[in-house]
Amino acid sequence: MSYPFVNEPARLRALHELKILDTPAEATFERLVQAATDLFDVPYALITFVDADRAWIKAGCGVDLCETKREHAISNYTILHDTAFVVPDTHLSEEFRDNIYVRGEPYVRFYAGAPLILAPKVRVGSLCVLDTKPRAFEAGQMQDLLGLAQIVVGELWLRQTLRNKGRANILLGGGALTGLNFLDIVQVSGVQVRAARALLGWTIVDLAKAAQVSINTIKRLEDRENENTQRATCNERIRLTFEAAGVVFFDRTGVALLPAGSAT
């Protein structure tokens, strides 16, 4: 089976920078695929990353596969889209009726996948659900699947942040939400915003509404990684919003900082 490409060099570069491929199982991702099977009442759910010549499975519920040849992965088509890709009945699909996983175990008849989007046109994999019988997939279910995929992406950002020693340290305990320990806390940076969003399970839209700043402001901030160049008023709103939601910021010595705007 052949498959199309979109923005392949940038997509593969972003995937490899995650350093997620061939890593051990992680409870967070396992819980997400279990949640997907429960939510959509399907026997199978997968978090899959599409590499140059394979689809590697980070977490799977109901299947024992670790990876497949890329030519056999329906996720090849999921990563072409910004929205959910749905195949109600693979037996009626010219592209997939002869797929080895349709004709053989696990006998996939239904597929729905949401892309894992790191940046515009940079889709590194999918969160997908599968069934052994054909079925419909409503608009609300598509939105739910996309929401779960956004949580996966948030976990990826958080995981990447944690790998960067000296830039972030997540401290759990005390029954509260986590604290974030960064080099410079005068203004929150793009890495900090992504990490805090991941901790809270917030999308960019969620943060924009809560902080009353524009979506584009948050996107620009996150794209700039550690640069603190946006307006101080917007930055303070973002930090105050996170603190109100239970995120505690620490300085590099591990001392909790006063909430933004409080008296010194």
C-alpha positions in Angstrom: 0.0 0.0 0.0 1.3 3.5 -0.9 0.7 6.5 1.2 0.9 10.3 0.7 3.2 12.7 2.5 2.6 16.2 3.9 5.5 18.3 5.3 7.5 15.1 5.9 11.0 16.5 6.8 9.6 18.9 9.4 7.3 16.3 10.7 10.0 13.7 11.2 12.4 16.2 12.7 9.7 17.2 15.3 9.0 13.5 16.0 12.6 12.6 16.6 13.1 15.7 18.8 10.5 14.3 21.2 12.7 11.3 21.8 9.6 9.2 22.4 10.3 6.4 19.9 11.2 3.0 21.5 10.7 4.2 25.0 9.2 2.0 27.7 5.5 2.0 28.6 4.3 5.0 30.6 1.3 4.9 32.9 0.0 8.3 31.6 -0.3 7.1 28.0 -1.7 3.8 29.1 -4.5 5.5 31.0 -5.4 7.6 28.0 -5.9 4.6 25.7 -7.9 2.9 28.4 -10.0 6.0 28.7 -10.5 6.0 25.0 -11.8 2.4 24.9 -14.2 3.2 27.8 -15.4 6.4 26.3 -16.1 5.1 22.8 -17.0 1.5 23.9 -14.5 0.0 21.5 -12.1 -3.0 22.0 -9.0 -1.3 20.8 -7.3 2.1 21.2 -3.7 3.1 20.3 -1.3 6.0 20.6 0.8 5.7 17.5 3.8 7.7 16.2 4.5 7.6 12.5 8.2 7.3 11.8 9.8 7.2 8.3 9.1 3.6 7.6 7.0 2.3 10.6 4.2 3.2 12.9 5.4 2.8 16.5 2.8 2.2 19.2 3.5 4.0 22.4 0.4 2.7 24.2 -2.2 0.2 23.2 -5.3 -1.2 24.7 -6.5 -4.6 23.5 -3.5 -5.3 21.1 0.0 -6.7 21.7 1.6 -5.0 18.7 4.7 -2.8 19.3 4.9 -1.4 15.7 3.8 -2.0 12.2 5.2 -1.3 8.8 4.2 2.2 7.8 2.5 1.0 4.7 0.0 -0.9 6.8 -0.8 2.0 9.2 -4.1 3.8 8.7 -2.5 6.5 10.8 -0.7 7.5 7.6 -4.0 9.1 6.5 -4.8 10.5 10.0 -1.7 12.7 9.9 -2.8 14.4 6.7 -5.6 16.1 8.6 -6.1 18.6 11.4 -9.4 16.9 12.3 -10.5 13.4 13.0 -10.1 10.8 10.2 -12.9 8.2 10.2 -13.4 5.0 8.3 -16.9 3.7 9.2 -16.4 0.4 7.4 -13.0 -0.7 6.1 -14.6 -3.3 3.9 -16.2 -0.6 1.8 -12.9 1.4 1.6 -10.8 1.0 -1.5 -7.7 2.1 0.4 -8.1 -0.2 3.4 -10.2 -3.3 2.4 -7.0 -5.2 1.6 -5.0 -4.0 4.6 -3.4 -6.9 6.5 -5.0 -5.8 9.8 -8.4 -5.7 8.1 -8.1 -9.1 6.5 -6.4 -10.6 9.5 -6.0 -10.0 13.3 -7.4 -7.8 14.8 -9.9 -7.6 11.9 -10.4 -3.9 11.9 -13.8 -2.8 10.5 -14.0 0.6 12.0 -11.3 3.2 12.5 -11.3 6.8 14.0 -8.1 8.6 14.6 -7.2 12.1 15.8 -3.9 13.6 14.8 -1.2 14.5 17.4 -0.4 18.1 16.2 2.7 19.8 17.5 2.6 22.8 15.2 0.7 23.8 12.0 1.1 20.9 9.5 3.3 19.0 12.0 1.4 15.9 12.9 3.6 13.2 14.4 1.0 10.5 15.1 -2.5 9.7 16.2 -4.7 8.6 19.0 -7.1 6.1 17.4 -9.9 3.8 18.3 -10.8 0.6 16.4 -13.6 -1.9 16.3 -14.3 -5.3 14.7 -17.6 -4.1 13.4 -18.7 -1.1 11.3 -20.1 1.8 13.1 -21.0 5.5 12.8 -19.1 8.2 14.5 -21.0 11.4 15.4 -19.7 14.9 15.4 -19.6 15.0 19.2 -17.6 11.9 19.4 -15.1 13.4 16.9 -14.7 16.4 19.2 -14.2 14.1 22.2 -11.5 12.1 20.4 -9.8 15.4 19.4 -9.9 16.5 23.0 -8.2 13.3 24.1 -5.5 13.8 21.4 -4.9 17.3 22.8 -4.3 15.8 26.2 -1.7 13.4 24.6 0.0 16.3 23.0 0.1 18.1 26.4 1.7 15.1 28.0 4.3 15.1 25.2 5.2 18.8 25.9 5.4 18.1 29.6 7.6 15.0 29.0 9.9 17.1 26.8 10.1 19.8 29.4 11.0 17.4 32.1 13.9 16.1 30.0 15.4 19.5 29.9 17.2 19.5 33.2 17.7 22.9 34.9 14.7 24.3 32.9 11.9 22.6 34.6 11.3 20.3 37.6 7.8 19.0 38.5 7.3 18.7 42.2 4.4 16.6 43.4 3.0 16.5 46.9 0.9 18.2 49.5 -2.3 17.3 47.8 -2.0 20.4 45.6 -1.2 20.6 41.9 2.4 20.5 40.9 4.9 23.3 41.2 7.1 24.4 38.3 10.8 25.2 39.0 12.4 27.3 36.2 15.5 29.3 35.7 13.8 32.6 35.4 10.3 33.3 36.6 10.1 37.1 36.1 7.9 36.3 33.1 6.5 32.9 32.2 8.1 31.4 29.1 6.8 29.2 26.3 8.1 26.1 27.9 6.4 27.0 31.2 3.1 27.7 29.6 3.1 24.4 27.7 4.0 22.5 30.9 1.4 24.3 33.0 -1.3 23.7 30.3 -0.3 20.0 30.3 -0.6 19.8 34.1 -4.1 21.2 34.0 -5.2 19.5 30.8 -6.0 22.8 29.2 -6.0 23.6 25.5 -4.8 27.0 24.2 -8.4 28.0 23.8 -9.1 27.1 27.5 -6.2 29.3 28.6 -7.1 32.2 26.3 -10.6 32.2 27.7 -9.5 32.0 31.3 -6.7 34.6 31.0 -8.6 36.8 28.7 -5.8 37.1 26.2 -5.8 36.2 22.5 -5.1 32.7 21.2 -2.4 34.2 18.9 -0.7 35.8 21.9 -0.4 32.3 23.6 0.7 30.7 20.3 3.4 33.3 19.9 4.6 32.9 23.5 4.7 29.1 23.2 6.6 29.3 19.8 9.3 31.4 21.4 10.2 28.7 23.9 12.1 30.6 26.7 11.9 34.1 25.4 9.9 36.5 27.4 9.1 39.2 24.9 5.3 39.6 25.0 3.7 42.4 26.9 4.1 42.2 30.6 0.3 42.7 31.2 -0.5 39.6 29.1 2.2 37.6 30.8 0.9 38.5 34.2 -2.6 37.5 33.2 -1.4 34.1 32.1 0.6 33.6 35.3 -2.2 34.7 37.5 -4.6 32.4 35.7 -2.3 29.4 36.3 -1.8 30.3 39.9 -5.5 30.6 40.5 -5.9 27.1 39.1 -3.4 25.7 41.6 0.0 25.9 39.8 2.7 27.0 42.1 5.9 28.5 40.7 9.3 28.0 42.3 12.6 29.8 41.8 15.8 28.0 40.9 16.6 27.4 44.6 13.3 25.6 45.2 11.7 28.5 47.1 8.0 29.1 46.3 7.5 32.5 44.7 4.8 34.9 45.8 1.8 34.9 43.5 2.0 37.4 40.7 0.8 40.9 41.8 1.0 40.2 45.5 2.8 42.5 47.9 6.5 41.8 48.6 
